[in-house]
């Protein structure tokens, strides 16, 4: 029997690719995906093996035609197709008042001057906010996801961040060290990554980056002005396995941990710059004067996606952001202007599908305050948080862009960037392999400690 070598080679490579994908999935603790890859590794090579061993014979021209068709199919998914290179983000025409954010409204105390003033100016928000005020709140004792150890771990991280709030700014050294803008920018980026950041970018600080008015703690009601010329933005990674348990306690544990890690890096970086003789302020959780996702977007770290979060090239929304603003001379990075991410979010809608509070829109981007973007229902989202006791995280955990930064998923990311057709097929395959609405992973046994209330 004559063996058809070309089909045997195709079968071998299909088998090898799928087995590799299964092994990667096992390492990622995606066991359902691993099983599906293993099954596919048996089924998909079969047609080629049948053509190879069961006596089917083709003329040389037919074999070339079949293999060429397969090759062209691969090329269609690899070559750039459907990329809009002229895409530009629309820029905000007005600044955001931090007092309107849910975190600021959460800090308002009934019958205080700030409380009465806010709802006098925004009477339509009073009834909405009263609903979530009736809930247990973030890390609340009676929340549906309450676990004393998990919630206490999260509170420990957030309290540590609070302890660092007075370190965000400080005295500038009288001795100024002169350095080239390009050299110091490169140094800052590499050092920030060594400290634990995933990525780092620099942009000129714009007015729309800055909150118009502060809304939290002692900054409430304070008008902010542009004091610095540059903004350094960086991201830190949130652990995939922790987020996979969303909306359980490990999610808020990981949020607190990575806000703290980002805050430590930002404070260290700001201190470093002040030691060189230049002004610098760290912007960390609970103590922001800037809108971090907008700064990070303009610094070339990603695009703002459907869920209102920064979508980064390597990890999607599975990051936390911190910013340092400064007057030290720096060289800036260009925004990505990557329409492929926006197109992916337009097609995907997975985050909207799984959102328990239905806070994420299925609609296309709309004009909101002079900027074309998606707008989430922050009140619905926060009400759920106050019910769960965690910051939910379902949208982040299921986002196809949140897969780990490895060869398997980076090949897919490359295809997504290159081809509109690839984006469509990749989404269908992601749903087939990982499910459209995947179940939450179990909380790791060591975190799920049994406990009893004191009586």
Number of C-alpha atoms within 10 A of each C-alpha: 8 10 15 20 11 14 21 18 15 16 21 15 14 19 21 14 13 21 20 17 21 24 18 20 19 15 11 15 15 18 16 15 22 24 17 17 23 17 14 17 23 14 11 14 21 15 11 18 18 15 16 21 16 12 12 12 14 11 8 8 8 11 15 13 12 12 14 12 12 12 11 12 11 12 11 15 20 19 13 17 16 16 16 12 10 8 12 12 17 11 12 16 11 14 15 19 16 24 23 15 14 16 14 16 20 17 15 19 11 9 9 9 10 18 15 15 12 16 15 12 9 11 12 10 15 13 11 13 18 11 13 20 15 11 18 19 21 23 28 19 14 15 18 17 20 21 23 19 16 22 22 15 20 24 18 16 21 21 13 16 23 16 10 15 17 11 16 22 16 15 12 17 15 11 11 13 12 11 13 10 14 13 11 17 20 15 11 20 19 14 15 22 16 11 17 16 24 16 20 25 26 29 23 20 22 16 16 18 23 24 23 22 20 24 28 21 12 9 16 16 16 13 14 16 12 16 13 17 15 21 30 28 30 29 26 23 21 21 17 19 19 23 29 24 21 25 24 27 31 28 29 29 25 22 23 23 22 23 22 24 22 28 27 22 25 30 25 18 23 27 24 15 24 24 19 18 19 21 21 29 26 29 26 28 19 16 21 21 25 28 18 23 23 22 28 29 24 28 24 22 26 25 28 21 22 29 24 16 19 25 27 23 21 22 25 23 26 26 25 26 26 31 32 27 26 23 18 22 16 23 16 19 15 13 20 17 19 20 19 21 24 18 19 21 23 15 15 21 20 22 26 20 16 19 20 16 17 16 19 25 18 18 12 13 16 12 11 11 12 12 15 15 19 20 19 16 14 15 18 18 20 23 24 22 25 25 24 24 27 29 22 28 22 24 25 25 27 27 22 24 24 23 19 17 14 10 11 15 19 17 12 17 21 15 21 26 24 20 20 20 16 24 25 15 13 20 19 14 13 15 16 12 17 18 14 18 14 15 14 15 16 13 18 12 8 7 12 15 11 10 9 6 5 4 3
